[in-house]
Amino acid sequence: MSPVGDGTATGPGTVVLIGMGPGDPGLLTLRAASELGRADTVVVDRAACPAEILAHCRPDAEILDSASGDAAKLAVKAARAGRRVARLFQGDPGLACAFAAEGGALAKAGVPFEVVPGVSAVTGVPGYAGIPLTDAGHREVRVIDASGGGVDWERFADSDATLVILGVEGAVAETAKGLIASGRPDATPAAMTSLGTTTEQETVVSTLNRLAADTKGMEAPALIIVGDVVRRRDQLSWFETKPLFGWRVLVPRTKEQAASLSDQLREYGAVPDEVPTISVEPPRTPQQMDRAVKGLVTGRYEWVVFTSTNAVKAVREKFVDYGLDARAFAGLKVAAVGEQTAAALVEFGIHPDLTPSGQQSSEGLAEVWPPYDEDLDPINRVLLPRADIATDTLIARLTDLGWECEDVTAYRTVRAAPPPAPIREAIKGGGFDAVLFTSSSTVKNLIGIAGKPHNVTVIACIGPQTAKTAEEYGLRVDVMAETPSAPALAEALAEYGARRRAAQVEAGDPLRKPSQMRRGARRRK
């Protein structure tokens, strides 16, 4: 076989039929991720494939949309060009998918293929819905693909067997009537789950005679579970009871800054939307930073102070330009304004000597800063590589303590471009359940580029100064972190969500997200 992807091979490549799971990208198997990383061509229905799954592909991989052509023909053509092809299926290729047809087409064409099983909706969705398919009293599970219609429901009349019914979109009433007519009691527990294993999952528990009415308007894809095991959901529901389940949360930070915060929000069940409000750019004139780095290497400074992860990144990039690494900090004392900045330094290979234990801010760092001692400190000079809009609070405090500060512009912050129209409309119209403000500038810039959040939106602020700015702009602050850090802010929002949910349950009210409280929002009991 010729080199991968050069298109000159005389023999066929290989097609790997891969199950990508029912919706949650985290359910992709290790082997599936490995095969995606090897593939030259990927054949997939783009509309049904999460971006996180395609992120496992090589940057140069060819992505073919199966919705625009015959998937088997696309795979055969690519394989005959000597390419390694990954054909992605939702769920598991062999369950309610086209493995039989497409595998047969590959065999007929003489193209070798392999199968990578995936987590099927049959087991994955009930697991996320908190419904066990078997228990001590129910040991039989029967799977029905109802997508083609014409099911002989008499074959599934045994009330001891748990039924998992796929392909029920538009046929819920017909399915329930068929089972009742075949002998299943009309009070048999039944549950329907739509968009299973995603943070948009919705499960409605009912009975066969009420199922069609209770699930009216639910989105596809969906499946139905029938049997006494459905009663277990009250005790075993774990996914939809997460404190921020399904909340759409606006994170107004750059993608680099928002990544860990968004991951934490997803752990709480939220759907984060990252909207940068500032753009970080190099200083207009680089000479000041060039002199600072040279001074750092030649021993001009006693301390270097980092007040943001952006400052760490700016210095690190300048080091790369000069062919330097963390060893250039030998003999220097390094301070970090907080945990995240300290973590960025550690990743660079530098362990900070000073980090505030209380308030993680310039004020907090100033409170723990040591006074200059001419007997202990050979040099009294401090380097502060910062943003062009940094405040002078820290410099004033250090100067009072006897230090000489060199404030160097390491990067510039400029207001980002406005987000797309749908995001702006969601912000102003109450489409977001919460917004996390991590600084006063994110408050000012978000309102400047996108407008003021709707009054149903929960406003969460990282600290008192940010909360004060939000209130000055007419926002009601609902949540404030106990300590000024992004992880603490996400945790505080999760605690707020948990209390809100508990109050709704105690009052017997329908469970509604904040966005569902606005006028005209869809409500489901």
N, C-alpha and C positions, 0 to 999 in steps of 0.2 A: 504494500500500500504506500502511496506517495505521502509526503508530509501533510499533516492535518490542515484542511481548509484550503489547499491550493487548487482544488477543483480539477486536477489532472489525473486522478486515480483511474485505473482500468477496472478495478474490482469495487464492489459495494462497501460502504461503511456500515456502521451498526446503528440501529435505532433502539433507544432505551425508553421503554414505556414506564413512566414515573407517576405514581400517585402523590399529589401534593397536599392531601388532607382536605378536610371539609370547610376550611375557612381561616382558622388561626394559623398564621405563618409559623408560629412556634411548634406546630405539630409536624412540620416537614422532617423526615427522617434524616439521619446522618448520611446514609448512603445516597439518598436523593440529592442532598446538598452537594455531596462529592461529585455525583454524576453531572449535575448542572455546571459545576466548575470545569468539567472536562469537555463539555459539549461545544461543538462548532456552530450548530444550528439548534434552535429551540422552537418547537411548534406548540402553540398554546392559544387558548381563547383569552386574548388580552383583557377583556372586560371582566373575566372571572378570576384573574390571577393577581394576588396582592403584589405590590411593588417589592415588598421585603423578600419574596421568593425569587424574583428575577434578579435581585441584588447578588445572589449566589453565582450568577452567570459571569463568564469572562467579559471584560469590557468590549472585546472585539467579536463576541458571539452574535450571530445573525438571529433575530427574533422574527418568526413568521406567525401571523395571526390566523389561527384555524377558522375564525369566523368569516374570513374572506376567501376561503377555498376549501377543497377536500383535504382534510388533515392527513389521511393516509397517502394521498398522491404527493403532497408537499414533502412528507417524510421520505417516501421512496425516491423522489427526485434528488433530494439533498444527499441521501445515503449513496445513491449511484454516482454521485460526484466525489465520493470518497470521504464524506464528512461524517462525524459522529453526531447523531441526532438525538436530542432529548424531546420526547413527546409527553407533555404534561396533561394529566387528567385530574379533575377535581375528585377528592376522596381517594378511593382505591380503583385502579384500572378495571378490576374484574367485577365490581359491584355497581350496577346501574350506570356503567360507562361503556365505551365502545371498544373495549379490549378484544372481544370476540371478533368483531367486524374488522377492526384495523389490524389486529394481529394476523387474521386470515389473509388480508390484503398483502401484508408484508411477506408472509410465507409464500403466497402465490407468486409474488414478484421476485422471490429468491433473495430477499434482503434479510440478513441475520438480525435478530432482535433479542432483547433481554427485558425482564420485568422487574421493577422496583415497587413492591407493594406499598400502599400508603394507608394512613389512618382513614377508615371508612366513616361516612356520616352515620352508618348503622350503629356503630359503637361510640364514635366521637361525640356526636350531638347529644344522645341521651346522657353521656357522662357529664357533659357541660351543663345539661339541664338538671342534673341531680337525680336522675331516674335510673336505678339499676335494672338491667334487663332480666336478671335472674335473682332469686333469693332462695331461702330454704324451702319455700312452698311452691315455687314456680321455676322449673328447670328447663323449660322448652322455649326457644325463641324462633319465631318464623318471620322471615323477611319477604316482603311483597313489593314488587315494582309495579305500581299502578299507573305509570306514565302512559302506557299504551291503551288503557281502558280494558273493558271486557274481562274483568277478574271474576272468577268463580268463587264467590264469597262463601259458599257452602263448605268449601275445603278448609275454611279457617274458623269454624264454629266452636271449636274446643275452647272453653273459657279458661282452661288452665294455662294455655300457651300465651306468651307475650307476643304481640304483633308489632313489628316495625314496618311502617308503610311509607314507601318513597314515591315521589312523583305525584303528589296529591294536589298540586296547584290547580284550582278550579274544579276540583272533584271531591271536596270534603263532604258535602251533603250526600253525594252518591255513595261514597265510601261508608259513611255511618249508616245509611239506610240499608246498604247491602249486608253489613254485619248484623244489624238488628233483625233483618229478614231471615238471615241464616240461623238465628237462634241465640245470638249474644244478647244478654239483657240490656235494655236501653239505659240502665243506670251504671253500666260498666265504666270504670274510670278510663278516661282518654286524655291525652295531652298532645298539643301541637306546638312545635318549636320552629320558628323561622330564623333565617340567617344564623344558624347554629355555629357555635364556637367563636363567633366574632363579638365585638363589643356592642353590636346592634342586635344581638340575640334577644328574642322575646319568646317566652313560653306561656301558654294558656292552658290551665288544667280545667277539665270539664268532664262531661259524661257523653256517651255516644249520642243520646237524644238531643243534647244541647251544643254539641261541638261545632256544628256549622254556624250557628248564630253567634257563639262566643268568639269565634276566630275570624269573623268577617273583617276584611281589610288587612289581614296579616300579609306580610311580604314574602315573596319567594326568594330562595328555595326553602322548602319546609318539609317536615316529616311528621308523621303521627305515631304515637305509641299508645297501644291499647292493652289494658290488663291491670290487675290489682297492684302491680309494682309501681304504678303511677302515684299511688298514695304515699310512697316513700319520699316524694319530692319535698314535702313540708319539712322533713328532718334533714334531707341531704343536699338541698340546694346550696351551692357554694359560689357559683360564678355570677349569677344575676343578683346576688346579695352583697357583692363587693360595694364598699362605701361610695364609690363614684361611678358605679356601673352605668355605662352608656352616656355619661356626661361628656358633652363636647366642650373642651377646655382650651381657651386661647392662651398661647404662650408667646408673648411679644418679645422674643429674643432671636439672635442670629442662630442658624442651624447648629453651628459648632457649640454655642453656649447652651442651647435648648436640648441637646441630645440626651444627656443623663436625666434631666428633669422630665422629659417626655417619657422616657423608659419607666421612671418611677410612677408617673401618672397612670401609665398602662397597667402597672401592677395593681393599682387601685380600681381598675376597670374603666378608666376614662379613655376618651378619644382625643388626644392632643392635636391641636392645629398650630403649627409654628409660623408666626408672622413677624419677620424682622422689622424693628422700628428704627434701628440705626444701622449704618453701614460703616465698617471699620476700614480706614484707608491709611496709607503711609503718610508721614509728615510731608508738607510741601517742599521743605528743604532737608535733605538727609544729613547735612554736614554736622548738625548738632549731635545727632545720634552716633555718627562716626567718631567724633571726638570723645564722646562719653564711653564708647566701647574701648577705645584705645587707652583712655584713662583708667578704666576698670582693669585692663590687663597690666598696665604699668604701675599699679599700686597707688593711684590717686585718691581712692576712696577707702573709708573704713567700713561703711554700710552701703548696701543696695536694698532699696525698698520696692516691693512689688505690690501695687494696689489693685490689680485685676489680672485675670487670666490673659486678657489681651496684651497687657504689658509684658507678661512672660513670653507670649508668642512673638511679639515684636523684637525682643532682645534675642530670642532663640533664632529667629530668621536672620538677624544681623550677624550673629555668630556664624551661621552657615556661610554667609557671604565672605567672611574672613577666614573660613576654615578652622574655626574654634569650636570647642565643646565645653562641657560643664567643668572641666579641669581648670579653666581660666578663672573660676571663682575661688580657687584655693587661697586661703588666708583672708578672705573677705567674710564679713558677717552679712547674713541675708535675712530680711524680714518679709513676712507675707501678711496681707490684710485679713485673710480668713482661710477657712479650710479648703475651699475650691482653688484658690490661688496657690495655697501650699501644695495641693495635689498636683497642679500643673508643674510646679517646680520640681517635685519629686520625680515626675515623669521625665523631666529634663535631666535628672541626675543630681539635683540639688536639694538638700534637706535644710529647710529654713531654721535659723537660730531663734527667731522670735515670731510668735503668732499670738494675737490676743485671745485670752481664754473666755472673755465675756462677749461684749458687743463686737461683732466682726465687721468693722468699718474703719475708716481713717481715724475717727474719734476714739474707737476702742484701742487701736494700735498706739495712738498718742498717749493714752492713759498708762500703758505698760512700758513706754519707751524709757530707757535709762538716761540719766543726765551725762553730759560729757565730763570725763575725768582725765585731765591732762597727764596724770601719772599712769593711768591704765590704758588710755586710748592714744596710740601714736599719731593718729590722724583724726581730725574732727570733721571730715567732709563726708556727706551722705548724698548718694545718687538716687534720684526718684524719676525713673522712666515712666511717664504717665500719658494720659489723654490730654488733648489740647484744651479740654474744658474742665480739667480737674480743679477742685476747690483748694484754697490755701490753708485750710484748718490744720492739716498735719504739719505743713512747713512752719506755720506760726508757732506751734507747740515745740517742734524740734529746735527752732531758733532760740526760744525761751530757755531750753535746756542746754544751750551752749554749742549746738551743732551748726555747721555751715551746710546749707542745702543747695544742691544743683538740680533744679527742676527741668527735666528734658522732655520735650514732646516726642514720645515714642510712636504715637499713632494719632490719627484724627478720627473723630466721630461725626458723621453727618447723617442727617435724617434720611431714612430709607425711602424708596419709592412707594407710593400707595399700593396696598394689596389689590388683588383682582376684585371686580365688582361684587361677585357673590359673597366674598369674605366681608366686604364693607357693609353689605346689606344685612348679613347675619349679625354683625357687631351692633349695628343700630336697631335692627329689628327684633332682637332677643333670640337669635338662633344659637347663641352660645350660652351654656349653662354657667360658666365661670370664666374669669380672666385673672391670670396671675401677673401681678406687677412686681418686678424685682428691683426697681429703682425709680426715682422720681422722673428720670428722663424717659423711661418706658411709658409712664403715664402721659407726659406732655406729647411725646412723639406719636403714640398710638392715636390719641385724640386728634392730633394735627394731620395725620395722613389717612385716617379711616373714620373718624367721628367718635362720639361718646357712646359707650356701651349702654344698652337698654336697661331700664330700672329693674327688670327681673333677673338680670345677670348677677351672679355672686361675685363680689369684688374681693380679691385676696391680695394683701400687701406684705412685703417682706419685712418691713419695720416701720417705726413711728414716722420717720421723715417721709417715706413713700406714702404712708397712709395720709399724712397731712397734705401732701400735694394732691392726692386723689380727692380729698374732701374740698380742697380749694377749687377743684374743677367740677364740683357739684356731684361727686360720686359718693354713694353710701358704702362705707367699708364694712364688710361682713366678717372677714377673717384676717388675722394678723399672726405671723409666725412668732413663736416664743423666742427663738433666736434668729438673727438676720442671715439666714442661709436658704438657698433654693430647696434643698431636701426638707428642711423644717417647714417651709412654706407649703410644699406639696402634702406633707404629713398633716399640717393644720387644716388644709382643705378637706382631706380625707376624713378627719375627725368631725368636721362640720357636716359633711355628707352623711356620715354614720348617724349623727344625732338627728339630722333632719329626717332620715329614713325611719329611725326608731319612733320619732314623734308621730309620723304618718301612720305607722303600724298600730301604735297605741291608741290613736284616735279613730282607727278604723277607716281612714281616708284612703283613696286610691293612691298608689305609689306614682308620684309625678316628679320629673326632673324640673329644675327651675324654668327651663325654656318652655315647658308644657303649661306653665302657669299664665303665659301671656294670652291675650285675647286671640281667639282663632286657632290656637295650637291644637293639634290632634290629641284627644284624650281617650284612654282605654281603661276600663275598670278592671 
